[in-house]
Amino acid sequence: MNIYENVAILNASLPDEEINGSISRIKDLIINAGGEVLLADMWGRRKLAYEIKKQNKGFYALLIFKAPPSTIKKLEEFYRVFDPVIKYMVIKLDPKQAKHLEKTEAAEAEQAPKEA
């Protein structure tokens, strides 16, 4: 499985519940296609550099995930028909970036407080 980075810009005029539901649907699609979400970071509402689909603001969401290559095609097809997403980009991380990410995750797991 490869590691991918995905930035999705959602329509900022949607209520928070709908944005969270949309992001959950994206995560579910990745998991159901045999992937694993490693990081989900919500950057929040920001002004767009240029107008996209008559929108000046967008809600940015970053997802880093492991998945087989076939998942990317399913994800992109989903984005094309899913109205809340106004723009997206999925890139494959090169092996050096992937190793660095895995080391960072391992270090964070060690530093996490252990439950008694």
C-alpha positions as CSV (number, residue, x, y, z in Angstrom):
1,M,0.0,0.0,0.0
2,N,1.1,3.5,-0.8
3,I,0.8,6.6,1.4
4,Y,-1.2,9.5,0.0
5,E,-1.8,13.1,1.0
6,N,-5.2,14.5,0.2
7,V,-6.4,18.1,0.5
8,A,-10.1,18.7,0.0
9,I,-11.7,22.1,-0.1
10,L,-15.4,22.0,0.9
11,N,-18.0,24.7,0.5
12,A,-17.5,27.0,3.5
13,S,-21.2,28.1,3.5
14,L,-22.2,24.6,4.7
15,P,-23.0,24.2,8.5
16,D,-20.3,22.5,10.6
17,E,-22.4,19.3,11.0
18,E,-22.6,18.9,7.2
19,I,-18.9,19.5,6.8
20,N,-18.1,17.0,9.5
21,G,-20.5,14.5,7.9
22,S,-18.9,15.1,4.5
23,I,-15.4,14.4,5.9
24,S,-16.7,11.3,7.6
25,R,-18.0,10.0,4.2
26,I,-14.6,10.6,2.7
27,K,-12.9,8.7,5.5
28,D,-15.4,5.9,5.2
29,L,-14.8,5.6,1.5
30,I,-11.1,5.2,2.1
31,I,-11.6,2.6,4.8
32,N,-14.1,0.6,2.8
33,A,-11.8,0.6,-0.1
34,G,-9.1,-1.1,2.0
35,G,-7.3,1.9,3.2
36,E,-6.3,3.4,6.6
37,V,-6.6,7.0,7.6
38,L,-3.4,8.0,9.3
39,L,-4.1,11.7,9.9
40,A,-7.1,13.9,9.6
41,D,-6.3,17.6,10.1
42,M,-9.0,20.2,9.7
43,W,-7.5,23.6,8.7
44,G,-10.9,25.3,8.9
45,R,-12.4,28.1,6.8
46,R,-10.0,30.2,4.8
47,K,-10.2,32.7,2.0
48,L,-9.5,31.2,-1.4
49,A,-6.7,32.6,-3.6
50,Y,-9.2,32.8,-6.5
51,E,-12.9,32.1,-6.9
52,I,-13.9,28.4,-7.3
53,K,-17.4,27.5,-8.3
54,K,-18.6,31.0,-7.3
55,Q,-17.1,30.6,-3.8
56,N,-14.6,33.0,-2.2
57,K,-14.0,30.9,1.0
58,G,-13.5,27.2,1.6
59,F,-13.2,24.7,4.4
60,Y,-9.8,23.0,4.1
61,A,-9.3,19.4,5.2
62,L,-6.1,17.4,5.0
63,L,-6.1,13.6,5.1
64,I,-3.1,11.4,5.0
65,F,-3.8,7.8,4.4
66,K,-2.5,4.4,3.3
67,A,-4.4,2.7,0.5
68,P,-4.0,0.5,-2.5
69,P,-3.8,2.5,-5.8
70,S,-7.3,1.4,-6.8
71,T,-8.7,3.5,-4.0
72,I,-7.5,6.7,-5.6
73,K,-9.7,6.2,-8.7
74,K,-12.7,5.6,-6.5
75,L,-11.9,8.6,-4.4
76,E,-11.6,10.9,-7.4
77,E,-14.8,9.6,-8.9
78,F,-16.5,10.3,-5.6
79,Y,-15.1,13.9,-5.5
80,R,-16.4,14.7,-9.0
81,V,-20.0,14.0,-8.1
82,F,-20.0,15.0,-4.4
83,D,-21.3,18.6,-4.3
84,P,-19.8,19.8,-0.9
85,V,-16.3,19.4,-2.4
86,I,-15.3,22.3,-4.6
87,K,-11.7,21.4,-5.2
88,Y,-9.4,18.5,-4.2
89,M,-5.9,17.2,-4.8
90,V,-4.5,13.7,-4.0
91,I,-0.7,13.1,-4.2
92,K,1.3,10.0,-3.5
93,L,4.1,10.6,-1.0
94,D,7.5,9.6,-2.0
95,P,9.2,6.8,0.1
96,K,11.3,9.3,2.1
97,Q,8.3,11.3,3.1
98,A,6.4,8.2,4.0
99,K,9.2,6.9,6.2
100,H,9.5,10.2,8.0
101,L,5.7,10.2,8.6
102,E,5.8,6.7,10.0
103,K,8.8,7.6,12.3
104,T,6.9,10.7,13.5
105,E,3.8,8.6,14.2
106,A,5.8,6.0,16.1
107,A,7.4,8.8,18.2
108,E,4.0,10.3,19.0
109,A,2.7,6.9,20.0
110,E,5.6,6.4,22.5
111,Q,5.1,9.9,24.0
112,A,1.3,9.4,24.4
113,P,0.4,9.0,28.1
114,K,-0.1,5.4,29.1
115,E,-3.4,4.5,30.8
116,A,-3.1,2.6,34.1
